[in-house]
Amino acid sequence: MDISISLTVILVVLIVILFSSFVTVKQGTIAVVTIFGKYRRILTPGLNFKIPLIELIYSRISIQNRSVELEFQAVTYDQANVYFKAMLLYSVLDQREETIKNVAFKFVDERNLMQALVRTVEGSIRAFVATKRQADVLILRRDIVEHVKEQLDNILESWGYHLQDLQLNDITFDDIIMKSMSQVVASNNLKAAAENEGQALLITKTKAAEAEGNAIKISAEAERQAAQLRGQGIALFREEVAKGMTVAAKEMQEANMDTSVILFTMWTESIKHFGENSKGNVIFLDGSVDGLQRTMKETMGLNLLKDDAVKK
């Protein structure tokens, strides 16, 4: 009976030892094995064998990407408080044995790692912001991220980690500063709108002046051409009248008639024209025989002066 119990116990112990000799490591995880507290080796994902009761799993390290959210405050060069909300993305640098040893034994636990990582990022950003003015912080988002990556790469590599990404999701200031910044933006917008309106008004007036000037030029050119045409028409009219009078005078001379009849006809036609086109109601004429003879003599005298001038 005692022998059977002993055999049963031994069998159970052997089964436990046998099962404890096999370790399953999940995908995306690496197990760190120690012997009596000293680092021994690493186990990759899958089914692994270990020496039972001697080799122990010290820790299981995830090699997947991890993220953490940060909220902290910084002070600019001109003493303005800046509040940051950021997201930090990091991971184990690689799967080399030395890297895994750093990750496993550099910090006491995960909480201490996160505390060091967060404080290092905050310190780097605060040091950068302290050299910048409040008005420049918002437009330096990319510069802040690049500065932090440059500062942290070497430090994180010594811990066995790599900074994948840092996103500054929100950058805010104190309420009074935010209101003043909004006022500055609003005043700049009003100034730009006023400048645009002034430019538009100037352009409108300039175009109107140019159009008016062009209209005046066109009107003047049209008037000049009209005057020229009127002058040419009057000249042609006079030329035709002169030709007609010459022909009529020549024919009357050949018929032994007094050419003063032509002048009398012109004088009566003029009187008729005055009567038809004048705006007045009364035309004063000297209708006596003496007046008619005097008018005829004056007209003939003008005609003789004209003929002498032509001959000369």
Rosetta blueprint (number, residue, H / E / L):
1 M L
2 D H
3 I H
4 S H
5 I H
6 S H
7 L H
8 T H
9 V H
10 I H
11 L H
12 V H
13 V H
14 L H
15 I H
16 V H
17 I H
18 L H
19 F H
20 S H
21 S L
22 F E
23 V E
24 T E
25 V E
26 K L
27 Q L
28 G L
29 T E
30 I E
31 A E
32 V E
33 V E
34 T E
35 I E
36 F L
37 G L
38 K E
39 Y E
40 R E
41 R E
42 I E
43 L E
44 T L
45 P L
46 G E
47 L E
48 N E
49 F E
50 K L
51 I L
52 P L
53 L L
54 I L
55 E E
56 L E
57 I E
58 Y E
59 S E
60 R E
61 I E
62 S E
63 I L
64 Q L
65 N L
66 R E
67 S E
68 V E
69 E E
70 L E
71 E E
72 F E
73 Q E
74 A E
75 V E
76 T L
77 Y L
78 D L
79 Q L
80 A L
81 N E
82 V E
83 Y E
84 F E
85 K E
86 A E
87 M E
88 L E
89 L E
90 Y E
91 S E
92 V E
93 L L
94 D L
95 Q L
96 R L
97 E H
98 E H
99 T H
100 I H
101 K H
102 N H
103 V H
104 A H
105 F H
106 K L
107 F L
108 V L
109 D L
110 E H
111 R H
112 N H
113 L H
114 M H
115 Q H
116 A H
117 L H
118 V H
119 R H
120 T H
121 V H
122 E H
123 G H
124 S H
125 I H
126 R H
127 A H
128 F H
129 V H
130 A L
131 T L
132 K L
133 R L
134 Q H
135 A H
136 D H
137 V H
138 L H
139 I H
140 L H
141 R H
142 R H
143 D H
144 I H
145 V H
146 E H
147 H H
148 V H
149 K H
150 E H
151 Q H
152 L H
153 D H
154 N H
155 I H
156 L H
157 E H
158 S H
159 W H
160 G L
161 Y E
162 H E
163 L E
164 Q E
165 D E
166 L E
167 Q E
168 L E
169 N E
170 D E
171 I E
172 T E
173 F E
174 D L
175 D H
176 I H
177 I H
178 M H
179 K H
180 S H
181 M H
182 S H
183 Q H
184 V H
185 V H
186 A H
187 S H
188 N H
189 N H
190 L H
191 K H
192 A H
193 A H
194 A H
195 E H
196 N H
197 E H
198 G H
199 Q H
200 A H
201 L H
202 L H
203 I H
204 T H
205 K H
206 T H
207 K H
208 A H
209 A H
210 E H
211 A H
212 E H
213 G H
214 N H
215 A H
216 I H
217 K H
218 I H
219 S H
220 A H
221 E H
222 A H
223 E H
224 R H
225 Q H
226 A H
227 A H
228 Q H
229 L H
230 R H
231 G H
232 Q H
233 G H
234 I H
235 A H
236 L H
237 F H
238 R H
239 E H
240 E H
241 V H
242 A H
243 K H
244 G H
245 M H
246 T H
247 V H
248 A H
249 A H
250 K H
251 E H
252 M H
253 Q H
254 E H
255 A L
256 N L
257 M L
258 D L
259 T L
260 S H
261 V H
262 I H
263 L H
264 F H
265 T H
266 M H
267 W H
268 T H
269 E H
270 S H
271 I H
272 K H
273 H H
274 F H
275 G H
276 E H
277 N H
278 S L
279 K L
280 G L
281 N L
282 V L
283 I L
284 F L
285 L L
286 D L
287 G L
288 S L
289 V H
290 D H
291 G H
292 L H
293 Q H
294 R H
295 T H
296 M H
297 K H
298 E H
299 T H
300 M H
301 G H
302 L H
303 N H
304 L H
305 L H
306 K H
307 D H
308 D H
309 A H
310 V H
311 K H
312 K L
